[in-house]
């Protein structure tokens, strides 16, 4: 099979929404896209789950879109995969190819239940296996394939990403995102943006910087200090989809509109309405409510009411009482 020659789509800005398990659901992605995110990425998904669900759905004439839910309004849209079984990887990539614009591969997740499967950040220690993964993806699909990774597994090997990046470039990976923490760090401490600068200097493909972007000023400083082409926002966008438009405005004009707690509370109702179109589990919706309403007066009581809510109507009444 011929190697992938897929080119990246044209991005309308420089700020992307990061894939976050339990957070970057289709309703939040849609809100982020509407507010200026130039690219949104699905929550990371097991290649084995995709293959199994495709088989089950196919028996009833349904498609994988019922498992990996999305809106066409989110485009350009990337699907993030993890897993290192080559046969399943190739099959999963071909299954998702008709539905998405980019396939992103995860080598960044530090969670032990992922790394023990020789997936996520654990792969940084195995250059030979990662080369096979990149080659399998590039030879299986025509979509552009991208990579998201951490710097290393521990502080002692925090430069593993440089060798992996060279391999990725050789194997036709079209863009690389670096979260410059190690797997052992999790999300503690601070991300070392100097590693993003090293990556940018070592590869020809576009580089996306990720880690500790909570304000438009953070995004501008990362671009200035590292030379990265794009920034990817994760935790900073939790309950705050306005951040993407603010980043776009700040990069273009040096100023941006400010949003307060009331704006975020009102945005939650847009999220709640959008979430009803998808199969988002209600506990996840309640978690999103916690994020959107962070900082409201009487937050402790509101958290109790959110926790006690039994359905979307009760949840809406609880949040509206504090709006």
C-alpha positions as CSV (number, residue, x, y, z in Angstrom):
1,X,0.0,0.0,0.0
2,X,1.3,3.5,-0.8
3,X,2.5,5.7,1.9
4,X,0.2,8.5,3.1
5,X,0.7,11.8,1.3
6,X,-2.1,13.6,3.2
7,X,-1.5,17.2,3.9
8,X,-2.7,19.1,7.0
9,X,-5.8,21.1,6.6
10,X,-5.6,24.9,6.7
11,X,-6.0,26.2,10.2
12,X,-7.8,29.5,10.9
13,X,-5.8,30.3,14.0
14,X,-2.9,29.1,16.2
15,X,-4.7,27.7,19.2
16,X,-5.9,24.1,19.4
17,X,-8.1,22.3,22.0
18,X,-6.2,19.3,23.5
19,X,-7.6,15.8,23.8
20,X,-8.6,15.3,27.4
21,X,-10.2,12.1,28.7
22,X,-13.6,12.9,30.2
23,X,-13.4,16.5,29.2
24,X,-13.1,17.1,25.4
25,X,-16.5,15.6,24.6
26,X,-18.3,16.6,21.4
27,X,-20.3,19.3,23.1
28,X,-17.2,21.0,24.6
29,X,-15.3,20.6,21.3
30,X,-18.2,22.3,19.4
31,X,-18.1,25.2,21.9
32,X,-14.4,25.6,21.6
33,X,-14.5,25.5,17.8
34,X,-17.3,28.1,17.7
35,X,-15.1,30.4,19.9
36,X,-12.0,30.2,17.9
37,X,-10.2,26.9,18.4
38,X,-8.4,26.2,15.1
39,X,-8.4,22.4,15.7
40,X,-10.2,20.2,18.1
41,X,-9.2,16.6,19.0
42,X,-11.3,13.8,20.3
43,X,-10.7,12.1,23.7
44,X,-8.1,9.4,23.1
45,X,-9.6,6.1,22.1
46,X,-8.3,2.5,22.2
47,X,-7.7,1.0,18.8
48,X,-9.1,-2.3,20.1
49,X,-12.3,-0.5,21.2
50,X,-12.7,1.0,17.7
51,X,-12.3,-2.4,16.0
52,X,-14.6,-4.2,18.4
53,X,-17.3,-1.5,18.3
54,X,-17.1,-1.3,14.5
55,X,-17.7,-5.0,14.3
56,X,-20.7,-4.8,16.6
57,X,-22.2,-1.7,15.0
58,X,-21.8,-3.2,11.5
59,X,-24.1,-6.1,12.3
60,X,-27.0,-3.6,12.5
61,X,-25.9,-1.4,9.7
62,X,-24.7,1.4,11.9
63,X,-21.3,3.2,11.7
64,X,-18.5,4.0,14.0
65,X,-19.8,7.5,14.2
66,X,-22.3,6.3,16.8
67,X,-19.3,5.4,19.0
68,X,-17.0,8.4,18.1
69,X,-19.6,11.1,18.1
70,X,-18.9,14.5,16.6
71,X,-20.5,17.3,14.6
72,X,-19.3,18.4,11.2
73,X,-19.3,21.9,12.6
74,X,-16.2,20.9,14.5
75,X,-14.0,20.5,11.4
76,X,-11.1,20.4,11.0
77,X,-11.4,17.5,13.5
78,X,-8.7,15.1,14.7
79,X,-9.3,11.7,16.2
80,X,-6.7,10.5,18.7
81,X,-5.8,6.8,18.9
82,X,-3.7,4.8,21.3
83,X,-2.4,1.2,21.2
84,X,0.5,-0.7,19.8
85,X,-0.9,-3.8,18.2
86,X,-0.1,-3.3,14.5
87,X,-3.0,-5.3,13.0
88,X,-5.5,-3.5,15.2
89,X,-3.8,-0.2,14.6
90,X,-4.1,-0.5,10.8
91,X,-7.7,-1.6,11.0
92,X,-8.7,1.1,13.5
93,X,-7.0,3.8,11.3
94,X,-8.9,2.6,8.2
95,X,-12.2,2.5,10.1
96,X,-11.9,6.1,11.3
97,X,-10.4,7.5,8.1
98,X,-13.7,8.3,6.3
99,X,-15.0,10.4,9.2
100,X,-12.1,12.6,10.4
101,X,-9.6,15.1,8.9
102,X,-6.5,14.0,10.9
103,X,-5.4,11.0,12.8
104,X,-3.4,11.8,15.9
105,X,-1.3,9.2,17.8
106,X,-1.0,9.4,21.6
107,X,2.4,9.0,23.1
108,X,1.7,11.3,26.0
109,X,-0.7,9.7,28.4
110,X,1.1,9.0,31.7
111,X,-1.6,7.0,33.4
112,X,-0.3,3.6,34.6
113,X,-3.3,1.7,33.2
114,X,-2.3,3.0,29.7
115,X,1.5,2.8,30.0
116,X,1.4,-0.9,31.2
117,X,-0.2,-1.8,27.9
118,X,2.9,-0.4,26.1
119,X,0.9,2.6,25.0
120,X,0.9,6.3,25.8
121,X,4.1,7.7,27.2
122,X,5.7,4.3,27.7
123,X,6.4,4.1,24.0
124,X,9.0,6.9,24.3
125,X,11.4,4.2,25.5
126,X,10.9,2.0,22.4
127,X,12.1,3.7,19.3
128,X,11.9,0.5,17.2
129,X,8.3,-0.1,18.1
130,X,7.3,3.6,17.5
131,X,8.8,3.5,14.1
132,X,6.6,0.5,13.2
133,X,3.6,2.4,14.6
134,X,4.3,5.5,12.5
135,X,5.0,3.5,9.4
136,X,1.8,1.4,9.9
137,X,-0.3,4.5,10.2
138,X,1.2,6.2,7.3
139,X,0.9,3.2,5.0
140,X,-2.7,2.4,6.1
141,X,-4.4,5.7,5.4
142,X,-4.3,8.8,3.2
143,X,-5.2,11.2,6.0
144,X,-2.4,13.2,7.6
145,X,-1.0,11.6,10.7
146,X,0.2,13.6,13.7
147,X,1.8,12.8,17.0
148,X,1.3,14.1,20.6
149,X,3.9,13.1,23.1
150,X,5.6,13.8,26.4
151,X,9.3,14.7,26.8
152,X,10.3,11.4,28.4
153,X,9.4,8.9,31.1
154,X,11.5,10.2,33.9
155,X,13.6,13.3,34.6
156,X,16.8,11.3,33.6
157,X,15.5,10.6,30.1
158,X,13.5,13.8,29.5
159,X,15.2,14.2,26.0
160,X,13.8,11.0,24.6
161,X,11.4,13.1,22.6
162,X,14.1,14.3,20.3
163,X,14.9,10.8,18.9
164,X,11.2,10.0,18.6
165,X,10.6,13.2,16.7
166,X,13.3,12.4,14.2
167,X,11.8,9.0,13.7
168,X,8.3,10.5,13.3
169,X,9.5,12.9,10.7
170,X,11.3,10.2,8.8
171,X,8.0,8.1,8.8
172,X,5.8,10.9,7.4
173,X,4.3,12.3,10.6
174,X,2.9,15.7,9.6
175,X,2.9,17.6,12.9
176,X,4.2,17.0,16.4
177,X,2.8,18.2,19.7
178,X,5.0,18.2,22.7
179,X,3.8,18.4,26.3
180,X,7.2,19.1,28.0
181,X,6.7,17.1,31.2
182,X,7.8,13.6,31.8
183,X,5.4,10.7,32.4
184,X,6.5,10.5,36.0
185,X,5.6,14.1,36.5
186,X,2.0,13.6,35.6
187,X,0.7,17.2,35.8
188,X,2.8,18.3,38.7
189,X,5.4,21.0,38.7
190,X,5.8,23.2,35.6
191,X,6.3,22.3,32.0
192,X,9.7,23.0,30.6
193,X,9.0,25.1,27.5
194,X,12.7,25.1,26.6
195,X,12.2,21.5,25.4
196,X,9.6,22.8,22.9
197,X,12.3,25.2,21.6
198,X,14.7,22.2,21.2
199,X,12.0,20.3,19.3
200,X,11.3,23.2,17.0
201,X,15.0,23.5,16.1
202,X,15.3,19.8,15.4
203,X,12.5,19.1,13.0
204,X,11.0,20.5,9.8
205,X,7.4,19.6,10.5
206,X,5.1,22.0,12.3
207,X,5.4,21.9,16.1
208,X,2.6,22.5,18.6
209,X,3.5,23.5,22.1
210,X,1.3,22.2,25.0
211,X,1.5,22.7,28.7
212,X,0.5,25.4,31.3
213,X,-1.4,27.8,29.0
214,X,-4.1,29.4,31.1
215,X,-4.1,32.9,29.7
216,X,-3.7,34.6,26.3
217,X,-0.4,36.0,27.6
218,X,0.8,32.5,28.3
219,X,0.1,31.5,24.6
220,X,2.0,34.6,23.3
221,X,4.9,33.9,25.6
222,X,5.1,30.3,24.6
223,X,5.2,31.2,20.9
224,X,7.8,33.9,21.5
225,X,10.1,31.8,23.7
226,X,9.9,28.5,21.7
227,X,9.1,29.5,18.1
228,X,6.4,26.9,18.0
229,X,3.9,27.1,15.1
230,X,0.8,26.5,17.2
231,X,-0.3,26.1,20.9
232,X,-2.5,23.4,22.4
233,X,-4.7,24.3,25.4
234,X,-5.8,21.6,27.8
235,X,-6.7,22.4,31.4
236,X,-6.9,26.1,30.7
237,X,-9.9,25.5,28.5
238,X,-11.8,23.5,31.2
239,X,-15.0,25.5,31.7
240,X,-13.5,28.4,29.7
241,X,-14.0,28.0,25.9
242,X,-13.6,31.7,25.6
243,X,-9.8,31.3,25.9
244,X,-9.4,30.4,22.2
245,X,-10.9,33.7,20.9
246,X,-8.9,35.6,23.5
247,X,-5.7,34.0,22.3
248,X,-6.5,34.7,18.7
249,X,-7.2,38.4,19.5
250,X,-4.1,38.8,21.7
251,X,-1.8,37.3,19.0
252,X,-3.3,39.6,16.4
253,X,-3.9,42.9,18.3
254,X,-2.2,42.6,21.7
255,X,-5.6,42.9,23.5
256,X,-8.7,40.8,24.1
257,X,-12.1,40.8,25.6
258,X,-12.4,39.8,29.3
259,X,-15.0,37.3,30.4
260,X,-16.3,36.8,34.0
261,X,-18.0,34.1,36.0
262,X,-21.5,35.0,34.7
263,X,-20.3,34.6,31.1
264,X,-19.0,31.1,32.0
265,X,-22.2,30.2,33.7
266,X,-24.2,31.2,30.7
267,X,-21.8,29.3,28.5
268,X,-22.6,26.2,30.6
269,X,-26.2,26.3,29.4
270,X,-25.0,26.3,25.8
271,X,-22.9,23.3,26.7
272,X,-25.8,21.6,28.5
273,X,-28.1,22.1,25.4
274,X,-25.4,20.7,23.1
275,X,-24.7,17.8,25.3
276,X,-28.2,16.5,24.9
277,X,-27.5,15.8,21.2
278,X,-24.8,13.2,22.2
279,X,-24.4,10.1,24.3
280,X,-22.5,12.0,27.0
281,X,-22.8,10.3,30.4
282,X,-24.6,12.4,33.0
283,X,-21.8,12.2,35.6
284,X,-19.5,13.8,32.9
285,X,-22.0,16.5,32.3
286,X,-22.0,17.3,36.1
287,X,-18.3,17.4,36.1
288,X,-18.4,19.9,33.3
289,X,-20.9,22.0,35.4
290,X,-18.4,22.1,38.2
291,X,-15.7,23.5,35.8
292,X,-17.9,26.1,34.2
293,X,-19.2,27.4,37.5
294,X,-15.8,27.6,39.3
295,X,-15.6,30.8,41.3
296,X,-19.3,31.6,41.6
297,X,-20.5,33.0,44.9
298,X,-21.7,30.2,47.1
299,X,-19.7,27.6,45.2
300,X,-19.6,25.1,48.0
301,X,-23.4,24.9,48.1
302,X,-23.6,24.8,44.3
303,X,-21.3,21.9,44.2
304,X,-23.5,20.0,46.6
305,X,-26.6,20.7,44.4
306,X,-24.7,19.7,41.3
307,X,-23.7,16.4,42.9
308,X,-27.2,15.7,44.0
309,X,-28.8,16.5,40.6
310,X,-30.5,13.4,39.1
311,X,-31.1,14.7,35.6
312,X,-30.3,17.6,33.3
313,X,-33.4,19.5,34.4
314,X,-32.4,19.4,38.0
315,X,-28.8,20.3,37.1
316,X,-30.0,23.3,35.1
317,X,-32.2,24.5,38.0
318,X,-29.2,24.2,40.4
319,X,-26.9,26.2,38.2
320,X,-29.6,28.8,37.3
321,X,-30.1,29.5,41.0
322,X,-26.6,30.8,41.3
323,X,-26.4,32.6,37.9
